C-alpha cells in the first residue's frame, strides 16, 4: 500500500528508507508530481528554450593515424571550452552498449525488495549502493532519479559483490573503455606537459565506479529535474545515454563559442559515448580545462537510462595544479588538498552548480 505522497515524512520513508525509489511512486499510479519533487522555478527546465549542441563527435580511431595531432587538438579544445564532447570509434563494442541499456532497464524493473538490499545502510557490500536522488537528506526538492552504484576494486570482487543482474555488462563496459580513457588522458595531460605512464596512471584514475541511472516517466516533467546542476568531482566521466535525450550542459561565460551562459542539450548520437571533464582535471590544469556544469530533465513519454563510468584519483591522493602550468600562468588558482576531503565536501551537500570547486580554491585554505 503506497503512502499518501502529500505527507513528506511518509513519502521519504517509502522512497528512500524502504527502497521503492521514484519508480515506486510512478508504479503506484500517480497523476501528478508529489510536492517534494517540485523544483523552484529557477531550477525547472524548459526544453523548448534549449539549443541543441551541434558539435560533431570526435573520431578516436584517427588518433592512430596521420590525423593524430588534429584529433588531440579537438579533444583539448573541447576540454578548454565546454568541458563536454562526444566520441565515436571508441573501442567499446556497440552491441555491449545496447546490452547495457537493456540491463539497466531490467535491473530497475526488479521488485523493490530485490533492489533495496543494496541501500547504503544495509548493503552486503561496501562496493554497491542503491539509492534515489543525490543527497535526499540535504535537498530542498528531490531529484527524479534512482540509481545503482558499483565501485571497482578488482575483477574478482566485482563478480562476487556487484548485483548479479548487471555485473557482467558493467564490468565489460569498464574494461573495454579503459584504453579509450587512457588515450583521452594522454592527450589532455600531454597538452599540459605531463606524461602519462604505468607508474602514474593511478594518480589520475585509480578509483573507478560504474553507475546505472534510471529516470522514470514523470507526469509533470516541467516541474521536476532528473539531476540538478552540478559538475562531476573526478577526473573524467564516460557516459552512455539512451536515445531519449535530456542531458544539458551550461556553456561557460568565458568560453570562446556561441551561447555563452546558456544551457545546451547534448543530443544522443547512436553508438557515441559522452565524455565530460571532472573537477580534478580543472584543478590540475589550473583552470584551463573546464569541468562541465550539467543537469538532466525528465520526460513524460518514456523512462530513460544512462550509464556513467566515473574515473577519479584514489582517496589518499594529494591534488594540486601541476607546477609547470602554475609557472606558465604565474598564479595557482587552487590549493593542495587530499581527494578524500574533496569527496566528503562534495557528497555532504546538495547539487548546486559548480559550488563544489570552492573547496579547492586557493583562498579557501
C-alpha positions as CSV (number, residue, x, y, z in Angstrom):
1,X,0.0,0.0,0.0
2,X,1.6,3.3,-1.1
3,X,1.6,6.1,1.4
4,X,0.0,9.5,1.0
5,X,2.5,11.3,-1.2
6,X,1.5,14.7,0.3
7,X,2.9,13.7,3.7
8,X,6.6,14.3,3.2
9,X,7.8,12.1,6.0
10,X,5.9,9.1,4.7
11,X,7.0,9.8,1.2
12,X,10.6,10.0,2.3
13,X,10.3,6.7,4.1
14,X,8.7,5.0,1.2
15,X,11.1,6.3,-1.5
16,X,14.4,6.3,0.5
17,X,14.2,4.1,3.6
18,X,12.0,1.3,2.1
19,X,13.8,1.4,-1.2
20,X,10.9,1.9,-3.5
21,X,12.6,4.9,-5.2
22,X,10.9,7.2,-7.7
23,X,9.9,4.1,-9.7
24,X,7.7,3.0,-6.8
25,X,5.9,6.3,-6.8
26,X,5.3,6.0,-10.6
27,X,4.2,2.4,-10.3
28,X,1.6,3.4,-7.7
29,X,-0.3,5.2,-10.4
30,X,0.2,8.9,-9.5
31,X,-1.2,11.5,-11.9
32,X,0.8,14.5,-10.6
33,X,4.2,15.0,-9.1
34,X,4.4,14.9,-5.3
35,X,5.2,18.3,-3.7
36,X,8.7,17.1,-2.5
37,X,9.8,16.8,-6.2
38,X,8.7,20.2,-7.4
39,X,11.7,22.3,-8.1
40,X,12.0,26.1,-7.5
41,X,11.1,27.9,-10.8
42,X,14.8,28.9,-11.3
43,X,15.8,25.2,-11.4
44,X,13.0,24.0,-13.7
45,X,14.0,23.1,-17.3
46,X,12.1,24.5,-20.3
47,X,13.1,22.2,-23.1
48,X,11.5,24.5,-25.7
49,X,14.1,27.2,-24.9
50,X,17.2,24.9,-25.2
51,X,19.6,24.9,-28.1
52,X,21.0,21.6,-29.3
53,X,24.8,21.3,-29.2
54,X,25.6,20.5,-32.8
55,X,29.3,19.9,-32.3
56,X,30.2,16.7,-34.3
57,X,31.6,13.7,-32.4
58,X,35.4,13.1,-32.3
59,X,36.5,10.0,-34.2
60,X,39.1,8.4,-31.8
61,X,40.2,5.9,-34.4
62,X,42.1,8.7,-36.0
63,X,44.4,9.0,-33.0
64,X,46.3,6.1,-34.5
65,X,46.8,7.7,-37.9
66,X,48.2,10.7,-39.7
67,X,45.5,13.0,-38.2
68,X,46.6,12.2,-34.6
69,X,47.6,15.8,-33.8
70,X,44.3,17.3,-35.2
71,X,42.3,14.9,-33.0
72,X,44.3,15.8,-29.9
73,X,43.6,19.4,-30.7
74,X,39.9,18.7,-30.9
75,X,39.9,16.9,-27.5
76,X,41.9,19.8,-25.9
77,X,39.7,22.4,-27.4
78,X,36.6,20.7,-26.2
79,X,38.0,20.4,-22.7
80,X,39.0,24.1,-22.7
81,X,35.6,25.4,-23.8
82,X,32.5,23.3,-23.0
83,X,34.1,20.5,-20.9
84,X,31.9,18.1,-22.8
85,X,32.3,16.2,-26.1
86,X,31.1,13.0,-27.8
87,X,33.3,10.3,-29.2
88,X,32.8,7.5,-31.8
89,X,35.1,4.6,-32.8
90,X,36.0,4.5,-29.1
91,X,36.7,0.7,-28.9
92,X,33.7,-0.2,-26.7
93,X,31.6,-2.8,-28.7
94,X,28.3,-1.3,-29.9
95,X,26.5,-4.5,-29.0
96,X,27.7,-4.1,-25.4
97,X,26.3,-0.5,-25.3
98,X,22.9,-1.8,-26.4
99,X,23.0,-4.6,-23.9
100,X,23.9,-2.2,-21.1
101,X,20.8,-0.1,-21.7
102,X,18.6,-3.2,-21.6
103,X,20.4,-4.5,-18.5
104,X,19.8,-1.1,-16.7
105,X,16.0,-1.3,-17.6
106,X,15.9,-4.9,-16.4
107,X,17.6,-4.1,-13.0
108,X,15.2,-1.2,-12.2
109,X,12.2,-3.4,-13.2
110,X,13.1,-5.8,-10.3
111,X,10.8,-5.9,-7.3
112,X,11.7,-3.1,-4.8
113,X,12.8,-5.6,-2.1
114,X,15.4,-7.0,-4.5
115,X,17.0,-3.6,-5.1
116,X,16.5,-2.4,-1.5
117,X,19.1,-4.9,-0.2
118,X,21.7,-2.6,-1.7
119,X,20.6,0.5,0.2
120,X,23.6,2.2,1.7
121,X,22.6,1.4,5.3
122,X,22.1,-2.3,4.7
123,X,24.1,-3.2,1.5
124,X,26.0,-6.5,1.9
125,X,28.9,-4.9,0.0
126,X,30.7,-1.6,0.6
127,X,31.2,-1.5,-3.2
128,X,27.5,-1.4,-4.1
129,X,24.9,1.2,-3.3
130,X,21.3,1.6,-4.4
131,X,19.7,4.9,-3.9
132,X,17.5,7.7,-5.1
133,X,18.0,11.4,-5.8
134,X,21.5,12.7,-4.7
135,X,21.7,13.6,-1.0
136,X,18.0,13.3,-0.1
137,X,18.6,14.4,3.5
138,X,20.1,17.8,2.3
139,X,17.8,18.6,-0.7
140,X,15.1,21.2,-0.7
141,X,13.5,19.4,-3.6
142,X,14.3,15.7,-4.5
143,X,15.6,14.7,-7.9
144,X,13.5,12.3,-10.1
145,X,16.1,9.6,-10.4
146,X,17.0,6.1,-8.9
147,X,20.5,4.6,-9.3
148,X,22.7,1.7,-8.6
149,X,26.4,2.5,-8.0
150,X,29.2,-0.1,-8.3
151,X,32.7,0.7,-7.1
152,X,35.6,-1.2,-8.7
153,X,38.5,-2.7,-6.8
154,X,39.3,-5.8,-8.9
155,X,37.5,-8.3,-11.2
156,X,37.0,-11.0,-8.6
157,X,35.3,-8.6,-6.1
158,X,33.2,-7.1,-8.8
159,X,32.0,-10.6,-9.9
160,X,31.3,-11.6,-6.3
161,X,29.7,-8.4,-4.9
162,X,28.1,-6.5,-7.8
163,X,24.4,-7.3,-8.4
164,X,24.2,-10.5,-10.5
165,X,21.7,-8.8,-12.8
166,X,24.1,-6.2,-14.1
167,X,27.7,-7.2,-13.0
168,X,28.8,-8.8,-16.3
169,X,27.8,-6.0,-18.6
170,X,29.0,-3.3,-16.2
171,X,32.4,-5.0,-15.8
172,X,32.9,-5.4,-19.5
173,X,32.0,-1.7,-20.0
174,X,34.6,-0.7,-17.5
175,X,37.3,-2.9,-19.0
176,X,36.6,-2.2,-22.7
177,X,36.6,1.6,-22.1
178,X,40.0,1.6,-20.3
179,X,42.1,2.1,-23.4
180,X,39.9,5.0,-24.6
181,X,40.2,6.7,-21.2
182,X,44.0,6.2,-21.3
183,X,44.2,7.8,-24.8
184,X,42.0,10.8,-23.8
185,X,44.1,11.4,-20.7
186,X,47.4,11.1,-22.7
187,X,46.1,13.8,-25.0
188,X,44.8,16.1,-22.2
189,X,47.8,15.7,-19.8
190,X,50.3,15.8,-22.7
191,X,49.0,19.2,-23.6
192,X,49.9,20.3,-20.1
193,X,53.4,18.9,-20.3
194,X,52.6,15.8,-18.2
195,X,53.4,12.3,-19.5
196,X,51.0,9.5,-18.6
197,X,52.5,6.1,-18.0
198,X,52.0,2.9,-15.9
199,X,53.9,4.5,-12.9
200,X,51.5,7.4,-12.5
201,X,48.2,6.4,-14.1
202,X,46.6,5.5,-10.7
203,X,47.2,9.1,-9.6
204,X,44.6,10.1,-12.1
205,X,42.2,7.1,-12.5
206,X,43.0,4.9,-9.5
207,X,39.3,5.0,-8.4
208,X,36.6,3.7,-10.8
209,X,32.9,3.4,-10.5
210,X,30.0,2.3,-12.8
211,X,26.5,3.7,-12.1
212,X,23.2,2.9,-13.8
213,X,20.8,5.7,-13.6
214,X,17.0,5.4,-14.1
215,X,14.7,8.3,-14.8
216,X,11.1,7.0,-14.7
217,X,8.4,8.7,-16.7
218,X,7.1,11.8,-15.0
219,X,3.6,13.2,-15.2
220,X,4.8,16.9,-14.9
221,X,8.4,16.9,-16.3
222,X,8.4,20.7,-16.5
223,X,8.2,20.9,-12.6
224,X,11.0,18.4,-11.9
225,X,14.6,17.6,-12.7
226,X,16.3,14.2,-13.1
227,X,19.6,15.6,-11.9
228,X,20.3,19.1,-10.6
229,X,23.0,21.5,-11.7
230,X,26.5,20.1,-10.9
231,X,29.9,19.2,-12.2
232,X,31.4,15.8,-11.6
233,X,34.1,15.6,-8.9
234,X,36.6,13.3,-10.5
235,X,38.9,13.2,-13.5
236,X,36.7,12.2,-16.4
237,X,33.2,10.8,-16.8
238,X,32.3,8.4,-19.6
239,X,28.5,8.4,-20.2
240,X,26.3,6.2,-22.3
241,X,22.9,7.8,-22.8
242,X,20.0,6.2,-24.5
243,X,18.1,7.7,-27.4
244,X,15.6,9.7,-25.4
245,X,17.8,12.7,-24.6
246,X,17.6,15.2,-21.7
247,X,21.2,16.0,-20.9
248,X,22.0,19.7,-20.7
249,X,25.4,21.4,-20.3
250,X,26.0,25.1,-19.4
251,X,28.3,27.0,-21.8
252,X,30.8,28.8,-19.6
253,X,30.6,32.6,-19.8
254,X,34.3,32.8,-20.7
255,X,34.0,30.1,-23.4
256,X,35.1,31.1,-26.9
257,X,31.9,29.8,-28.5
258,X,28.3,30.6,-29.1
259,X,25.5,30.5,-26.5
260,X,27.7,31.8,-23.6
261,X,26.0,31.3,-20.3
262,X,23.2,29.3,-21.8
263,X,22.2,25.6,-21.4
264,X,22.6,23.5,-24.5
265,X,21.3,19.9,-25.0
266,X,23.7,17.2,-25.8
267,X,21.7,15.2,-28.3
268,X,22.1,11.4,-28.3
269,X,24.2,10.1,-31.2
270,X,23.8,6.3,-31.9
271,X,27.0,4.5,-30.9
272,X,28.6,7.5,-29.3
273,X,29.8,8.0,-25.8
274,X,29.7,11.3,-24.0
275,X,32.9,12.5,-22.2
276,X,32.9,15.2,-19.6
277,X,35.8,16.9,-17.7
278,X,35.7,16.5,-14.0
279,X,36.7,18.9,-11.2
280,X,40.1,17.3,-10.7
281,X,41.1,18.0,-14.3
282,X,40.1,21.6,-13.8
283,X,42.3,21.8,-10.7
284,X,45.3,20.0,-12.2
285,X,45.1,22.3,-15.3
286,X,44.9,25.3,-13.1
287,X,41.5,26.2,-14.7
288,X,42.5,25.7,-18.3
289,X,40.2,22.7,-18.6
290,X,36.6,23.3,-17.5
291,X,34.6,20.8,-15.6
292,X,31.2,20.8,-17.2
293,X,28.2,22.1,-15.3
294,X,25.3,19.9,-16.4
295,X,21.8,18.7,-15.4
296,X,19.2,16.3,-16.7
297,X,15.5,16.8,-17.4
298,X,12.7,14.3,-17.0
299,X,10.2,13.2,-19.6
300,X,6.6,12.1,-19.7
301,X,6.9,9.7,-22.6
302,X,9.4,7.0,-21.8
303,X,11.7,6.0,-18.9
304,X,15.3,7.0,-19.6
305,X,18.5,5.3,-18.5
306,X,22.1,6.5,-18.6
307,X,25.2,4.6,-17.6
308,X,28.2,6.6,-16.5
309,X,31.7,5.5,-15.6
310,X,33.4,7.8,-13.1
311,X,37.2,7.7,-13.1
312,X,39.0,9.6,-10.2
313,X,42.2,9.7,-8.2
314,X,42.5,7.4,-5.2
315,X,41.1,8.8,-2.0
316,X,44.5,9.3,-0.5
317,X,45.9,11.2,-3.5
318,X,47.1,14.8,-3.0
319,X,45.7,17.1,-5.6
320,X,47.2,20.5,-6.7
321,X,47.7,22.3,-10.0
322,X,50.6,21.0,-12.0
323,X,53.8,23.1,-11.2
324,X,54.7,23.6,-14.8
325,X,51.2,25.0,-15.5
326,X,51.3,27.3,-12.5
327,X,54.8,28.5,-13.6
328,X,53.3,29.5,-17.0
329,X,50.2,31.1,-15.5
330,X,52.1,32.9,-12.8
331,X,49.5,32.0,-10.2
332,X,48.0,28.9,-8.6
333,X,44.2,29.2,-8.7
334,X,43.7,26.1,-6.5
335,X,45.3,24.9,-3.3
336,X,46.7,21.5,-2.4
337,X,44.2,19.1,-0.8
338,X,43.6,15.4,-0.3
339,X,41.0,13.9,-2.7
340,X,39.1,12.2,0.2
341,X,38.5,15.6,1.8
342,X,37.1,16.9,-1.5
343,X,34.8,13.9,-1.8
344,X,33.5,14.4,1.7
345,X,32.7,18.0,0.8
346,X,31.1,17.0,-2.5
347,X,28.8,14.4,-1.0
348,X,28.0,16.5,2.0
349,X,25.9,19.0,0.1
350,X,23.0,19.0,-2.4
351,X,23.8,19.8,-6.0
352,X,24.5,23.5,-6.5
353,X,26.2,24.1,-9.9
354,X,30.0,24.3,-9.6
355,X,30.0,25.4,-5.9
356,X,31.8,22.2,-5.0
357,X,35.0,23.7,-6.6
358,X,35.0,26.5,-4.0
359,X,36.5,23.9,-1.6
360,X,39.7,23.8,-3.8
361,X,40.1,27.5,-4.5
362,X,43.4,29.0,-3.4
363,X,41.8,31.3,-0.9
364,X,39.7,28.5,0.7
365,X,42.5,27.0,2.8
